[in-house]
Amino acid sequence: MVHVKYEGRSDDIEFGDLFPQDRLASMGFAEGAAPTPQTVTQQQIRIALAQHYDRGVNEFDPFYVEVNPNGNITVRPEATFGV
């Protein structure tokens, strides 16, 4: 599962929905690749999100990407704390 905080809302997207076989080549995967949460790069996740939300390729560049030990991925804007 990919948890995304974007444009003021929280979305939960199935990992496979972000990485469909017909789009893997455009994300930099070799033919026949089977991406998993542990093998995808942060940039590949950002590209997949841009395609999913129909945004520009750099839209998610400033977002923080964290792969959790359970395989879930969290993507959120960078947090600023304090004054």
C-alpha positions in Angstrom: 0.0 0.0 0.0 1.2 3.5 -0.8 -0.1 6.2 1.6 0.0 9.6 -0.1 -0.5 13.1 1.4 -1.2 15.3 -1.6 -3.2 18.5 -2.2 -4.7 18.5 1.3 -5.9 14.9 1.2 -4.7 11.4 2.1 -4.9 8.7 -0.4 -4.2 4.9 -0.1 -3.2 3.4 -3.4 -2.4 -0.2 -4.0 1.2 -0.7 -5.0 0.3 -2.6 -8.2 -2.0 0.2 -9.3 1.0 2.6 -9.3 3.2 0.1 -11.2 1.1 -1.5 -13.9 3.0 -3.7 -16.3 2.3 -1.5 -19.3 4.0 1.5 -17.8 7.1 0.0 -16.2 9.4 0.8 -19.1 8.5 4.5 -18.9 9.5 4.3 -15.2 13.0 2.9 -15.9 12.3 -0.8 -15.2 13.9 -3.5 -17.4 11.6 -5.7 -19.4 10.1 -8.5 -17.2 10.9 -6.6 -14.0 8.6 -7.2 -11.0 8.9 -4.1 -8.8 8.4 -4.5 -5.1 8.3 -1.8 -2.3 11.8 -2.9 -1.4 13.3 -2.7 -4.9 11.8 0.6 -6.3 13.8 3.8 -6.0 12.4 7.0 -4.6 12.5 8.5 -8.1 10.5 5.6 -9.6 7.9 6.1 -6.9 7.7 9.9 -7.7 7.4 9.1 -11.4 4.6 6.6 -10.7 2.7 9.2 -8.6 3.1 11.9 -11.3 1.6 9.5 -13.8 -1.1 8.4 -11.4 -2.2 11.9 -10.6 -1.6 13.1 -14.2 1.0 15.7 -13.1 4.3 16.8 -14.4 7.3 14.5 -13.8 8.8 16.9 -11.2 5.6 17.5 -9.2 6.7 15.0 -6.4 10.4 15.9 -6.3 10.1 17.8 -3.0 8.1 15.0 -1.3 9.5 12.8 1.4 9.4 9.0 0.5 9.6 6.4 3.2 9.5 2.6 2.8 8.3 1.1 6.0 9.5 -2.3 7.3 6.1 -3.8 6.6 6.4 -2.9 2.9 4.0 0.1 2.9 5.3 3.3 1.4 4.5 6.8 2.8 4.8 9.8 0.6 4.2 13.3 2.0 5.4 16.9 1.6 8.5 17.7 3.6 7.5 18.8 7.1 8.8 22.0 8.6 8.7 22.3 12.4 9.2 25.3 14.6 9.4 28.9 13.6 
